[in-house]
């Protein structure tokens, strides 16, 4: 799978299965640039029909792994003025029973919606600490969910 937005990386991850179940490598240092290395991680559960975002980060990369527990639709808008792909919109699905890793660079507005019928798990390993060290800084994000004038809309 390919995204035309500069700096966004989409990769289907391989499940290594045997009689016990399966495992997948979520992050490998040799597959990312040093400034993209995760510094924290979290796991979220999203109920069917629920949208998370849209929002963007000023400095932070997000490294999402859609865990294949439901189908998600991913929405990306390149909001960077200095980007060769500025203004570009991209949408794709992360299907149930597949693992999709997505690197979203700063300035790319992103949202996702659980379009499946079951609760879905998403893992994120950003390259910045939430609210900085000891949670003392401002949150590095610009939220658009409640901004009716924002051009970033997730279809109903």
Number of C-alpha atoms within 10 A of each C-alpha: 8 9 16 12 21 16 16 19 16 18 14 14 16 14 14 10 10 8 5 6 8 10 11 12 9 17 14 8 10 8 9 12 8 10 10 20 20 19 11 12 16 10 12 10 12 18 17 17 14 15 20 14 20 23 18 26 19 14 13 20 25 25 25 21 24 27 24 17 20 23 24 27 17 20 22 23 24 26 19 17 10 7 14 11 16 16 13 16 18 13 13 15 16 24 18 19 13 16 20 22 21 19 20 26 25 20 22 27 24 27 22 21 23 24 21 18 13 15 16 23 19 20 18 21 22 22 20 20 18 19 13 12 9 8 10 9 11 9 13 17 17 14 15 19 16 9 11 9 8 11 9 21 16 17 7 6
